Amino acid sequence: MWPSHGSNPHYLYEAAGLSLPESFLDFSANINPLGPPAVLQERWGDLFYGIGTYPDPHTASLKEKIAKREGIQESQILIGNGGAEIISLIGRLIAGKKVMIIEPAFSEYEKACRINNCDVSYYQLSDGWDIHLDDVIEKLSGKDAVFLCNPNNPTGMYYKTRIMLPLLEACKRENCLLIVDEAFYDFVAEYESLIPYLKEFPQLILMRSMTKIFAIPGLRLGYLIADGGLIEKLTDCQPHWSVNSVAIKAGEWCIEDERHISRTIQFIHSEREALYQFYKENNFEVSNSAINFYLLRDKESHDQYPLFEFLLKQGIVPRHTFNFPGLEGRWLRFAIRTSVENVRLMEVMKAWRKLNP
Ligand SMILES: Cc1ncc(COP(=O)(O)O)c(C=O)c1O
C-alpha cells in the first residue's frame, strides 16, 4: 500500500487517503538542500552538444576524474545509471548466493537479491542501531555476501573504521563479499575512507551515488569501487551505453566541486544542531545521525501514525518507515532542508506538541 521510496509525494497522500495540498514541503527525499553545483546551471547549454552522439560506453573521462580524486586505478571503478543500477548489477553478481542484509537498510538490496534467487537472511540492528561486532560476525558464518548501508539509510548513523575493519577481517576469513553502500558518505564530516583497505581486502565493494550530494536525482549517476576482477564481471552485466552523455559530463563537473561538498557539510551540521536542540526541548526522540536526514518519533506517543497524518495535512511530507524492517512505522524520517523549510517544520512540530502535550 505505501510507496517503497521517498519523493513523488502524491503517491504517499493517495496511500494515506488524503488529498495533496496545494503547497507542501517534501522532507521525504534526502537530496542536498543547497541544490546542484552552480556549474551545472551555468554550463547546461553545453550539454546539448553531447546528445547527438553515443556516450562513451567505458565512461573513461569520468572514471579518470574519480580515480584521480580517490587515488585508485580506473580499472577499479564502474560508473552506473544511479546507485540503483549498481545495486541491481550486484544482485546479478551474487545470484543464488547466501546473502545477509544488515537491517534497517535501503530496500533495493533485498529486491535485487530476491530477483536473483539469493538465499537472504537478516541481521537486525535494534533500537539505538549500534553494530555489535561479535553478534554480526557470528552470523556471517557460511555467507557469500553481506550488505551494509553506511552511512545508514534510514537512521543516518555512520559506522567508523573501528567497526568496519573487524567486519572486513571477518569477511575475509569467511571469503564473503562486504558490500558497503556509501550513497551518503559525502555528507559525513568525519568520514574515514575504506579505500586504503581495498588492496588487503578484495572482498570489499563500495557503492556510491552522485544523486544525493550533487542534488541530481533526475540525471541518474553513481559509481562502484572494487577489485578490478569484480569490476570486469559487473561490467559484463551492464547494458552498453547505460550512462548517458549528459550525466557523464555533468558528473565530471560535479566531482571537481569540492567546495560544494564542504559547504554542504557545514550547512547540514548547523541545521542539524538547531533541529536537534528544538527536538530535545520539545520531547521528540531522534536518531544519532551524522548526515542529511534522521529518524524521529514523538516520545509522548506510542503510535506515530497520528503525527504522520497531522504533518501530511499541514503540507509537511515525512518519509514513512512501514517498509523498513525493524522500524515498521514506529519512526518517521526527515531530510534536512533549507533553513526556511526547517523552521517551518519546527513550527508545525510545535503546533503538534501544543495539541499533544
Ligand atoms: C542508501 C541508498 N543507496 C542507493 C540509492 C540509489 O541512489 P540513486 O538515486 O543514485 O540510484 C539510494 C536512493 O535513495 C539510497 O538511499
PDBQT file of the ligand as one rigid body, heavy atoms in Angstrom, charges set to zero:
ROOT
HETATM    1  C1  LIG A 401      21.191   4.074   0.533  1.00  0.00    +0.000 C 
HETATM    2  C2  LIG A 401      20.875   4.324  -0.891  1.00  0.00    +0.000 A 
HETATM    3  N1  LIG A 401      21.609   3.723  -1.828  1.00  0.00    +0.000 NA
HETATM    4  C3  LIG A 401      21.367   3.919  -3.138  1.00  0.00    +0.000 A 
HETATM    5  C4  LIG A 401      20.348   4.741  -3.554  1.00  0.00    +0.000 A 
HETATM    6  C5  LIG A 401      20.106   4.911  -5.015  1.00  0.00    +0.000 C 
HETATM    7  O1  LIG A 401      20.589   6.126  -5.420  1.00  0.00    +0.000 OA
HETATM    8  P1  LIG A 401      20.454   6.647  -6.906  1.00  0.00    +0.000 P 
HETATM    9  O2  LIG A 401      19.453   7.726  -6.911  1.00  0.00    +0.000 OA
HETATM   10  O3  LIG A 401      21.835   7.122  -7.254  1.00  0.00    +0.000 OA
HETATM   11  O4  LIG A 401      20.031   5.495  -7.741  1.00  0.00    +0.000 OA
HETATM   12  C6  LIG A 401      19.548   5.386  -2.619  1.00  0.00    +0.000 A 
HETATM   13  C7  LIG A 401      18.438   6.250  -3.029  1.00  0.00    +0.000 C 
HETATM   14  O5  LIG A 401      17.615   6.686  -2.264  1.00  0.00    +0.000 OA
HETATM   15  C8  LIG A 401      19.824   5.176  -1.242  1.00  0.00    +0.000 A 
HETATM   16  O6  LIG A 401      19.096   5.759  -0.293  1.00  0.00    +0.000 OA
ENDROOT
TORSDOF 0
